[in-house]
Structure formats: structure tokens, C-alpha cells
């Protein structure tokens, strides 16, 4: 398990940290509204050093992964990648990650704490194929940058011109004497970049990003941004009880690539619909935190029915109140639908998603 490599930097800067089961994480540098404004108007940098990677090598790596994963692999050229999923045989999300194709390897990137489980899941399907798996998380230590000025800022830091932003494209360059990988990915629901020059260069990369004009920001702001964008994350909003369409993960699976684990279920949902629940965005009539797992209730014919479940909460600067991602049952997902909170005061109302102008669009509509 890899923890943040920048904790000492944050403490020396006087930033506020939050304790989590995976160690301390950056909460804020002390001014959440200013960090949020920078993300909307300029550029912010987030600590992503706790991320890791599973390196897949061997002559049959592309064919093997193409056969088991939900999104394209075989036809991706070096320098390309995508959001991808490993599903259960019942079509639910066992693992979610980003996939990058290189000349001699394919990398699956996710939080370092999840890489051992991801490796074990992939290994279950290995038999006699020429494929090798290696957890290379100790060599991974990225930072992430997003905001309207992100591309110009990253170009300034790296001293190179970036191609037009397209999720999953990446390139390698030399930076300060170290090899650096820069990949275009959604960051907190906005077009952004993941820069990785390895653990030894992480602090220098963070400092150089600040010197170029990025404002440091923590999970307080990244949670606001991603929830306003409707971006579900594995572990908070997604687990192996969720179908990918329920979590609006259409960009992470393919309906054209042919058979893969869980493909028949995914295709059936696309053809016939009928999802029992769907991720929506809620606004509350107050800004008090609403715990994950809070149930949503509606009184019908004099009887209270629990019809939804909150998975992620934050305060929204756009709506000036609390918002959340929640799974809501079919026929109760329309914008304007109102719910009572079970075991807590207040009401919640379904709103359009994404909430934040400029967020990456949410795709896929299912009845």
C-alpha cells in the first residue's frame, strides 16, 4: 500500500490533512473557495502520488486483456489508452481503472491500495497465456492538474507543446533528468492531465507546478468538482453490486468489441433497458453533511418507501447548498423528484447532471 509521498511537504506548508484508513491525505491548503475558483477559472494541482500501476507484459498481453476486459484493448496503439473495467460474470463492476498501451507493456492504473486485488482478479483468468503481471506501484507517483489553463500550464512545466486534449492519450518525455509520462484524463470531472516522473521527482514536480501558476488543492475541492460533474468513483459510488450503466460508466465499456466477461449482461441492459436503479445528483435544502448510506424515502399512499441511497456528499458552490450522488430506483429519477432523508432532517431533490458548467458531459440514458 502506497501513501502520499508529499505529506511532509503539506505539513511544512501548513496545509490541512485528513486521516483516512490509507493514511493522511491533503484536505485543503486553507482556502477551499479560492481553490475551487482556481479550478473553475485557472488551474489546480492535486496530489495523486498514492496511485499505483499493474504492468502487464508478454507476447499475448493485448489478446488476453481484450478477451476479459470490458473496453477496447487489442486495437489501441502505443500512446493510447482508455477507462476500463473488469466485470463479474453477472455483469457488475469488479474493478475499475485506466489502461495505457506502451510498446512493450500495458499498464492498468488505479489507487495503489487496490493494485493487489486488481492483480489477483486478472490472474484468475490466466492459464497458459504468455502474460506476466507485476505490481509496479513503487515506481509511480503522479500529480494531477485540471482547469481551463491546465494545458498551457503543463506545457510550461514540461517545456513541450501538448496535442489537443483527448482522454487516454499519453506521451513520454524527459524532465529534470527523469523520464516523465503525461496522460490526458478527466480529473475531478474536468479535462486534465496526470504527470508522473516517479517518486524521486514528485516533490519537485509539485513545486514546479505551483511556480507555473497552479494552485494547490485537496480532496475537499476534488470531491466538490467530481460530484458536481456526476463522476462516480470506485469504492465510494461503485463496487461489485453495481452494473456499469447504473453508475453512468459508459465511457469505460464497449458494446462493439465482442465477448468479454459480463458482456452478455451489459448488452442485454443496452438492448432492453430495465435498470432497477441509476446514479443521479441530488440537491439538499441544507448544507449539513449527509452520511454515505443515508436512505431516501417517499411517502406513497400513506406508506413510506425507501427508494434511494446516498453514496457521496459535498457542498456545491454552484447550487450554494449540499449535493450528493445517489442511486435512485427506476421511475423516481426525474429532475424535480423530491425525497425525505431517512434518519436525518431535510429533503433532497433530483437535479440535472452535471451541475457544474464546463464539466465533462455525462453520457448514456437508460430507462
N, C-alpha and C positions, 0 to 999 in steps of 0.2 A: 504494500500500500504506500503510495507516494503522497506526501503532504506538500503544502505550498513551500516553495523554495525562497519566497520573498517575505516570509513572516518577520524576520529580523529587520528588513528594510521598512516594513509597515510600522513596526514598533518604534524604530528610531525616528520616523516621520511623524509620530503622534497620531496615526490613524486608529480607528476603532475596529477591533476584531470581534468576531462572534465564534464561540466554541461550538463545534459540531462533533459527531462521532468520528469523523475523519480528520479531526484536528482543527486548529483555528483557521478561519477564513476572513478575508477583508470584507468588512461590513460597509464602511464609508470612510472617506478622508475628512469627514466632519461637516460637510455641507451637501446634503442629499439634493435639495432643489437645484443647486448650481451644477452638480454632477449630471443631473437629469437634463438640464438646459443644454449643457455641453454635448450630450448625446444626441439631442434634437437639432442643435444648431451648428456644432463644430465636430469634435471627435473626442472619444474617451478611450481609455485603455483599461482592460480588465486582466486580473491575474488568472491565467489558465494553467499554471505550472503543475497543478495536481492531475493533469491529464496524462494518459498513457497510450500505448500502442501495442497491438499484436502484429508481428511481422510474419507473413505467410510466404514461403519460398517453395521451390521445387518446380519441375517441368509441368506438372499438371495443376498448378495452383489456380489458374484462371478457370479452367473447366470445372474443377471441384467446387470452387466458391460459387460459380454461376449456377451450378446444379442445386445448391442448398439455400442460397440467399434470395431475398425477395426482389431485389433490384438488379439492374444490369451489371455484369462484371466482364464477361468474355469480350465484348466489343468496345470496352473502354481502352483508349490508347494511353501510353505513359503521359503523365501530366494532367490526367483527368481523374475524376472521382465522383462520388455521389453520397447522399444519405442512404443508408441501407438498413435492413432488418434481417434477423434470423427469427423465423416464426416457429411456433409449435405445430404439431401435426393437426391441431384443431384450428389453425389459422390465427392464433393470438401471438402477441409480441413477447418472445423470449429474450431478445437482445436488440438494442438499437445503437448505431454507431455511424461514423463516417468512414468511407472506403476510399483509398487513394492508390492509384496504379503507378508503379515505377518500372524501370526496365527489367530489374531482376527480382522484384518483390511486389507484394500487395500489402498495404498496411490498413488495419482496422483500428480506428482511433476512438477512444471513449475515456471517461474518468479512470485513472489508474487503479482505483479500488475495484473496478468492475472487470478489468482485463483477465484475471484468473478465471472468473466464471465464464467469460466470453470464450476463452481458450478451451475450457472444458466442454462447452456446448458444441463448438466447432469440431473438436476432437472426437466427439461421439459418432460423427458421420465419416470419419476417416477409416479406411480399410487397407487396401493395398496401393493406394494412390501415391505418386511421387510428390508428396506435400509435407512440408515441415512447418511447425508453429513455434514461435519464440516471443516471449514477453520482453519487449524492449523498452518498457516504461522508464527505466532508469536513465535512458538517453534522451527523454522527452521533457521539455519544459517551456511550453509556449506562453505568449501573451496574446490577447485578442483586442482588436481595435475596430470600432464602428463609429458611425456618424457621417454627416454629409461631406466632411472634409477628410474622411478616412483614407481614401485612395491617394490624395495628394500628400497626406502626412506619411503614409507608408512609403511612397515613392521617395520622399525626402530622407527618411531614415535609412532606407536601403540603397539610395543612390541609383535607382533604376526606374524606368517607366513601366507601369503596370498595364496589362491588357484590360480591355473592357470587362467589368465585373460579371462573372458567371459562376454560380455556385458549383464547387467541386473542382474548378481549375486550380492548378498549383504549379509552382516553379521553384527551382533551386538556385541559390546564388551564394557567393562568399560574402561574409560580413564580419569585419573586425577580426579576420584571421580564422573564422569558424564557418563551416557550412551552415547555411540557413535555408529553411523551407518556408515559403509563404503560400498560403492556400486561401482562396476565396470561399467563405462560408457565411451563412446567416449567423450573426452574433446578436443575441438578445432580440431576435425578431427583425433585425435590420441587416442590409448588406454590410459585410465586414470582412476582416482578414485575421487569420491565425498565423503568427510568426513564431518560428521555433528555431533557435540557434543552439539548443542544448542547455543542460543545467549550468555549465560554467559561465555562459553568456547571458543567463536570464536576467540578472540584476542590471547589467549594462544595457540590455535591450529595453528594459522597463524605463531606466533613466533616460535613455536616448529618445524614447517615445514622448516622455514628458518635456524634454528640451525642445522637441519639434513642435510642441503645442497641444499634445493630447492631455486631457485632464484625467487624473486617476479616479477610478470609480470602483465600487464594490457591489456585493450581492444585493444590497438594498435597492440600487438603481437597476441592476440587470434583471431582478425579479419584476420590477415595475414594467420595464420595457418589454420583456417577453410575455407577460400576462396581457398587457395592452395589445400585443401583436397576436395573441392567441397561440403562442408557441408552447406546446406540451413538451415536457422533458421526462426521460425515463427515470423511474424511481420516485418521482413526485406525482406525475399525472399518468404515467404509463407503466404497466407491468404485465405479467403473463395472464392477467384476467381480461385484457383489453384487445379487441380487434384493431388493426391499424386504421381502418376507416372511422372507428369510433373516436380516435384521437386526432383525426384530420392529418394523418401521416401519408397522404397520397404521393408526396414527392419522394418517399422512401421505398416504394414498391412499384413493380411493373405489372401491367395487365397484358403485355405483349410478348414477354420473353419465354413463355412456355413453362414447363413444370418446375416447381421448386417446393420445398417443404411448406405445407399450408396453402399452396396456390389454389387448390380447388375451392376452399372456403372463401378466400379473397375474391375469386372470380364469381362465385355464387352471390356474394353480397353485392358486387358491382352490377350483376345482371338483374337480380330480383329485389335488391334493397332489403328493407326489413330490419335494419339495425334497431336493437332494443334501446340503446342509449347513444348519446352523441355529446362531444365536448362543446360547451357553449361558454360565453363570457357573461358574467353577472355584474351588475352594479348594486351596491347596498345603499340603504338610506342612512348610513352612518359610516364612520371611518375607523371603528374599533376592529382590531384583528379578528378574523373568523378562522377557527382552527381547521386544519385539514381533517376531513372525515365528517364535518358537520353536514347533517342531512337537511334536505329541502322538502317542505311539506306544502300541500294544497288541500283545502277543505272542499270536498265534493259531496253533495247530498248529505251534509251534516257529519261526514266522516273524514278525518284527516288521513291523507295518503302521502307516504314518503316517495318522492319522485325524482330525487336527485342527490348528488354527493359532491361537496366541495373538495378540490384537490390542491389548489394553490391560491393564496390570497396575497394582495398587496394594496397599497394606496395608489390611486391614479391621479396624476396631475392634470390629465385631460378632462376627467369627469369630476375632479375635486371631491372624491369620496372613495370608499373602499371598493375594490373589484376582485373578482376571482375567476378562475377556471373551474368548471364543474361538469360532471356528467349528468345529463338530464334525460329522462325517458322520452320515448317517441310520443308525438302529439302534444308535447309540452315544451317544445324548443323554440317556439315562435318569439320573435322580438316583441317585448312588452309583457310576456308572461311573468306573473308575479308569484313569489313563494314566501312562505314563512320559514324562519330558521328554527330547526328543532333543538331545543335545549339552550337557545340563546335569543336575546331580544333582536328585533329588527326584521326587515324584509329585504328580499333580493329580487331583481328584475332582469330578465334576459335582454342584452343589448347587442347591437351589431358588432361583428368581429371582422377585422381588427378595430380596436378602439382608437388607436393612435394613427393619425395621418402620417404617411411615409413608411409605415411598416410593410414588410413583405406580405403579399396577399395570401389569404387562406384559400386553399383550393379544395374542390370536391364537395358536391352537395348530394346527400343521400336522404331519401325519405325513410 
